[in-house]
């Protein structure tokens, strides 16, 4: 694949859209895990629905996994960008 055309506004917009597609599943999955974990922490801290402190430990694990997915997506996008700029794709 040739190097992207960043000289024109259309080329920059197309490349920006291409970069957004790289790793989107990991970013979305990570975001969902982070939001669900945050809600679980708030609900468990209030003691609602019979959730105990064990639920908070699970939620912190979910937070860790969510952020790991987001960081994985960032690394994928960075690697893709470097390869495209080096015309190695």
N, C-alpha and C positions, 0 to 999 in steps of 0.2 A: 504494500500500500504506500502510496506517495505521501510526502510530507503535506500537512494541511495548509490551505491557503489562508494565511492570517492577515493578508494585506487588504482584503475587502471586508466590509461589514457582513456580507452574506457568508463569507468563508469563516469568519470568526463565530457567527451565530451557529453555523452548522457544526463547527468543531466543539463549541460549548455544549450543544445538544448531544453530540457524540460522547463527550466526557461525562455528562449526566447519566447516560445509559450504562456506563461501566460501573459494575458493582452495586446497582440499584437494589437488587434483592437483599444483599447483605445490609445495606443502609436501612431499608424498610424494616427488615426483620429485627435489626438492632434497636431501631426507634420504638417498635412495638413492644419489645421486651423491656426497654427502659421505662416506658409509660406504664405498662402493666405492673412492673415491679414497684414503681413509685406509688401507685395506687394501693398495692398490696401492703406496703409499709405503712401508709397512712391508715388504712382500714384496720390492720393488725394492732397498731399502736393504740387505737381507740378501743380495741377489744370487741369490735362489731363482728357479727356472723360467727362468733365462737372461735375466732382465730387467736392463736397463742403466739408466744415469742418465737416458736419454731417457724412460723410463717414468715417472720421478719428475716430469719436466717436464709430461708429459701429465696426471699425477695432480693436480698443482697447478692446472692449467687446469680439471680436473673439479671440484676444490674451489671454485674461483672461481665456476664456473657453478652449482654446487649452492647456494652461499650467495646468489647472485643470484636464484635461483628462490625461496628461502625469503623473502628480503626483498621480492620481488615479491608473494608471497602476503600478507605482513604489510601492505603498502600497499593491496592489494585489500580486505582485511578492514577496515582503518581507513576507507577511502573508503566502503565499504558501511555501516559503522556510522554515519558522519557523515550520510550520505544518509538512513538510516532515522530517525535522531533528528531530522532536519530535515523529515521526512515528504515527502521528495522522490523516493521510489522508486515 
